[in-house]
Amino acid sequence: MPRYDDYYPEDYPPPRRYYRRRRRRGRAGLVIFALILLLALFFVWRFTEGFTTFAGPDMKNVQSELTYSLEALAGEIRPEMRVDECGLDYKAELESLAAEEPELADRLLFIADHLEIYTEEAVKTALAGEEKLDFALLLPFRGEDESGLNAVVSVEAGETPYLIQYDTRWAYHAYGSSVMGITACGPTCLSMAAIGLTGDASATPARVADYAESAGHYVPGAGTAWTLFTDGAAAFGLRGTAMETDKSAMKAALDEGKLLVASMLPGDFTTSGHFILIVDHGLFGFRVYDPNSPELSSRSWSFDKLAPQTAQLWSLEAAPRTETGAGALYYADCEEFITLRAEPDVGSEALTTIPRGAQMSYVSAAGEFACVDYQGQRGYVLASYIAPVPSKPEPEPAETESSLIDKAKEWLDRLS
């Protein structure tokens, strides 16, 4: 094709239409490039697990570092620790992963060399990656305990904290068939929601787990019951409502300030069953707080990726205060007296006694206990021994002189 230079000498100015064609071609190229880039981004978002965000969740309330010596642990192994749940196939998997991940090799090989003391769930947890490896490694050496009840969660007003179930403060706290690091994804999700929506930082994962088990929201052999997010949510000042897995409804609920709990099927988040908290949505999908994985919580998840893995959804919101909520008056409903304790535990220090019929101000639920204020002291009493003070009926208005005259006229009219 002839060029402009073939027709015009070098010092002859080209016509304006020549520049216009070049500008149009340049703009067309930029448009095509932008379209290709947008299509590429769309397909990445549509067919992958979502974009990784730069910041991820705020980890200020996460404690996951454990200190130990492998040599010292080896010296603690006793014959009675044997469980013999895992075969040579697990040993081969551990050794294979150790070869692929040199920085994890010493810990993985320790588990492989002492496989007889590890349960199957502990080995599966170790094989899941570095995030929970230390927690799994120490499982045979840590008995189920009551840790985490006095843990402190720090939040700003209106902030939903990110918490993990294997936090070192409560990872080995007993819950259901195991410990919270293994079984407490549900209570940890409800804890995040309760703290975020009500501002009550005392609703820590350990306290929610204790409540869930004592109130019958844990089913042996199945795990946390779905009732924890409806009936159980009410114990922490929340209203939980089951909802459909619908993209528009989910966005609308989040825009209204609600949080969503999702029961997940096997897929990206679990191989069996799991709960996650959905906290926000944006251009590239939904933002989740997975109590089992900071890494999965650092991504945006498209609806098309989440929906096939979601068994059930609940919306959570702060319930309006009622006469039985925070700040309401309760009385000691007992035969003689109840004990006000420093912690929600029958073995905790007794602060004082509250006689039958004495009134106190309700603060919050704490499993089988209630946190109350009594004569300037804050402590815990068994919730089954207190009851809300009945509302007093409105007094009838006093009779005035004019009302008495009206009544007299009425009687006179009847007699006439």
C-alpha positions, 0 to 999 in steps of 0.5 A, a space after each residue: 500500500 502506498 505511503 504518504 511519503 510516496 506522493 509528497 516531498 519531505 518538506 511538504 505538510 501532510 493533509 489534516 485527514 492523514 493525522 485524523 486517520 492516525 488518531 482514530 487508529 490510535 484510539 481504536 487500538 486503545 479501545 481494543 486493548 482495554 476491552 481485551 484487558 477487561 475480558 481477561 479480568 472478567 474471566 479471571 474473576 468468573 472462573 477462579 476463586 477470586 482476586 487476592 486483595 492487598 490488605 486482607 483481614 485485620 489480624 490484630 485480634 489473631 494470635 497463632 504463634 506457638 513456641 515449642 521444641 521438637 526434641 522436648 516434645 519427643 521426650 514427652 511421648 508416652 505409650 498411653 498416648 497411642 491412638 493408631 488411627 492413621 496408616 502408612 498412606 498418611 505417613 507417605 503424604 506427610 513425607 511427600 509434602 515435607 519434600 515439597 515444602 522444606 521449611 515445613 519438613 522438620 514438623 511434618 516429619 516429626 508427625 510422620 515419625 510419631 504417627 501413632 499418637 496423632 488422630 486422623 483429624 490432626 493429620 488432615 489438619 497438618 496436611 492442610 498447610 502451614 496455617 494450622 500446622 503448629 496447632 495440629 502438631 501439638 494436639 497430642 500434647 495439649 489436653 482439652 481445657 477451658 482456655 480463652 474465657 478471659 481473652 480480650 478482643 479489641 475492636 473499634 465502634 462498628 468494626 467486625 473483628 476477624 477471629 480464627 478458631 485455632 487462635 492460641 488463646 482458645 484453640 484447645 478449649 473443649 468443644 463438642 467431640 474435640 477442641 475449638 481449633 477443630 470443631 468451632 467454626 460455627 461459634 467463632 463466626 457467631 462471635 465475630 458477628 455478635 461483637 461486630 453488631 452489638 459491640 459486646 466484646 465479651 462474646 468471645 469464641 470460647 464463651 459462644 462455644 460454651 453456650 452453644 454446647 450447654 444450650 443444645 446447639 451442638 449435635 454429637 456426630 454432626 457438629 454445630 446445629 443450624 439453630 445456633 444462628 437463629 435461637 442461639 443468636 438471640 442469646 447474644 443480642 442478635 436476630 438471626 433469619 434464614 434466607 435464600 442464597 440469592 445474589 441480590 438479597 445477599 447484597 441488600 442485606 449487607 448494604 443494610 448493615 447485616 452480616 451473613 453466616 454461610 454453611 458450606 458444603 465440600 469445596 474450596 473451604 472444606 472437605 466435609 462441612 464448615 461455616 464462614 461469615 460474609 461481611 461485605 461485597 464489592 466490584 469483584 465479589 463478596 468478602 468473607 471471614 473464614 475462621 479457619 483460614 486467613 488466606 481464604 479470607 484475603 480474597 474476593 469471592 464471586 457469587 457464582 463461586 460461593 453459591 454452589 458450595 452454600 448449603 444454607 444462609 442466615 442474616 444476622 442483625 442487632 436485635 432491638 432491646 426489649 425489657 429482657 435485654 441489656 439494661 433491663 432489671 432482673 430479680 433473684 428467682 431462687 429459694 434463698 440466695 444466688 452467688 455473684 461470681 467473678 467469672 462465668 464458672 461455678 468454681 470461680 471466686 464468689 464476690 457476694 450473694 444476692 438474696 431472693 427477690 433482690 434486683 440487678 441490672 442485666 448486662 449480657 449472656 455468657 453461656 449458662 451464666 448472665 453478666 449482671 450489675 448488683 450494688 456496684 459490682 459486676 459479675 456472673 450468676 446462673 441465668 436459670 436463677 434470675 427473671 425479668 422484673 415484671 412491667 408495672 401496669 400504668 396507674 389509672 389517672 386520678 379523679 379530678 373535680 370535673 370528673 366527679 361532677 360528670 359522674 354525679 350528673 351521670 347518676 342523676 340522669 339514670 335516676 330521672 
